[in-house]
Amino acid sequence: MAKNYEMAVLIDFYGEMLTAKQRDFLEYYYNDDLSLSEIAENEGITRQGVRDAIKRAETQLQEMETRLGMAKRYEEIRAGLNDIIEISNQIAEYNLRHSLSKEINDFSVRIKTAAMTMLES
């Protein structure tokens, strides 16, 4: 499953840099969950031809990620935003338990909202 997720992310980041056929084959295989045989039948080529095209496209995507690192950076940012959300929740809970400050509560809500907005975009 991890490889499928990784490929789906790489397709999202770099798919436009592939040929239309390569992109279509990867989308059929990873996003639509079609088998090599199903893709071959739909496209009128051999199963081996589909497999070779997918392997070449996967290699190209992985090389682009190695050079550019955009997907890795995106995952790091996403993890950081999730940490910010969790920490702001902890601050709000602590503040609530100790009845410290309305301002701290308001700031923690604003921080959490900003981080969630960034995650959604």
C-alpha positions in Angstrom: 0.0 0.0 0.0 2.9 2.4 0.8 4.2 2.1 -2.8 0.7 2.8 -4.2 0.5 5.9 -2.0 4.0 7.0 -2.9 3.3 6.6 -6.7 -0.1 8.4 -6.4 1.7 11.4 -4.7 4.5 11.4 -7.4 1.8 11.3 -10.1 0.2 14.3 -8.5 3.4 16.2 -8.4 5.1 15.2 -11.6 2.5 13.6 -13.8 2.3 16.5 -16.1 5.9 16.0 -17.0 5.2 12.5 -18.4 3.8 11.7 -21.9 0.0 11.5 -22.0 0.2 7.7 -22.5 2.5 7.2 -19.5 0.3 9.4 -17.3 -2.8 7.6 -18.5 -1.3 4.1 -17.8 -0.2 5.2 -14.3 -3.5 6.7 -13.5 -5.3 3.6 -14.7 -3.0 1.4 -12.6 -2.7 3.4 -9.4 -5.7 5.6 -9.2 -8.3 3.5 -11.0 -6.9 0.1 -9.7 -7.0 -1.5 -13.2 -4.8 -4.6 -13.8 -2.1 -4.7 -16.4 -4.4 -7.0 -18.5 -7.3 -4.6 -18.2 -5.3 -1.7 -19.3 -3.8 -3.7 -22.2 -7.2 -4.8 -23.4 -8.6 -1.2 -23.2 -5.6 0.3 -25.0 -5.2 -2.5 -27.6 -1.6 -3.4 -26.6 0.1 -6.2 -24.9 0.2 -6.7 -21.1 4.0 -6.6 -21.3 3.8 -3.3 -23.2 1.7 -1.8 -20.5 4.1 -3.1 -17.8 7.1 -1.7 -19.6 5.5 1.7 -20.0 4.5 1.8 -16.3 8.0 0.8 -15.1 9.6 3.5 -17.3 7.2 6.1 -16.0 7.7 5.0 -12.4 11.5 5.4 -12.9 11.1 8.8 -14.4 8.9 9.9 -11.5 11.3 8.6 -8.9 14.2 10.4 -10.7 12.3 13.7 -10.7 11.6 13.3 -7.0 15.3 12.5 -6.4 16.3 15.7 -8.2 13.6 18.0 -7.1 12.3 16.6 -3.8 8.9 18.3 -4.0 6.9 15.4 -2.7 9.2 14.8 0.3 9.1 18.5 1.2 5.3 18.5 0.9 5.1 15.5 3.3 7.5 17.3 5.7 5.4 20.5 5.7 2.2 18.4 6.2 3.8 16.6 9.2 4.9 19.9 10.6 1.4 21.4 10.3 -0.1 18.3 12.0 2.4 18.8 14.8 1.3 22.5 15.1 -2.3 21.4 15.3 -1.6 18.8 18.0 0.5 21.2 20.0 -2.1 24.0 19.8 -4.7 21.4 21.1 -2.4 20.6 24.0 -2.0 24.3 24.8 -5.7 24.8 24.7 -6.4 21.8 27.0 -3.7 22.9 29.5 -5.1 26.4 29.5 -8.6 25.1 30.0 -7.6 22.8 32.9 -5.7 25.6 34.6 -8.0 28.5 33.7 -5.1 30.7 32.7 -6.0 33.0 29.9 -8.7 33.7 27.3 -6.0 35.3 25.1 -3.9 32.1 25.2 -7.0 30.1 24.2 -7.8 32.5 21.4 -4.3 32.4 20.1 -4.2 28.6 20.2 -7.5 28.5 18.2 -6.1 30.9 15.6 -2.9 28.9 15.3 -4.9 25.7 14.8 -7.2 27.3 12.3 -4.3 28.7 10.3 -2.5 25.3 10.2 -5.7 23.5 9.2 -6.4 26.0 6.4 -2.9 25.4 5.1 -3.4 21.6 5.2 -6.6 21.9 3.2 -5.1 24.0 0.4 
